[in-house]
């Protein structure tokens, strides 16, 4: 949470996934902001995020889940 000058609590967004469309092509970008000291758990979190994004953007084909690249 973040406090403004008026001391109202606001949600602080630290992770973002952007999709940029250019004609027929879509590019995806993931931005990760970490406020604490770096440790190896960041790599695990990034892997989890991008894997979930790939599954969410993919499609099921029978018993196979095709993921977005």
C-alpha positions, 0 to 999 in steps of 0.5 A, a space after each residue: 500500500 502507498 500513502 499519498 499526501 492526504 494520507 489516503 491508502 492506495 494500492 501500489 502496482 508493482 508487476 505489469 504485463 503489457 501487450 503491444 499490437 503492431 499490425 498483425 503482430 503482438 509483443 508481450 512484456 512483463 515488468 517486475 518491480 522489487 522493493 526488497 533486496 534481490 534474492 533467488 526467489 525473484 527468478 522463481 516468481 518470474 518463471 511462475 508469472 510468465 508461465 501463467 501468462 503463456 497458459 492464459 494466452 494459449 488455447 486448448 486443442 483436445 487434450 493438449 494445452 497450446 501455450 503462447 510463445 
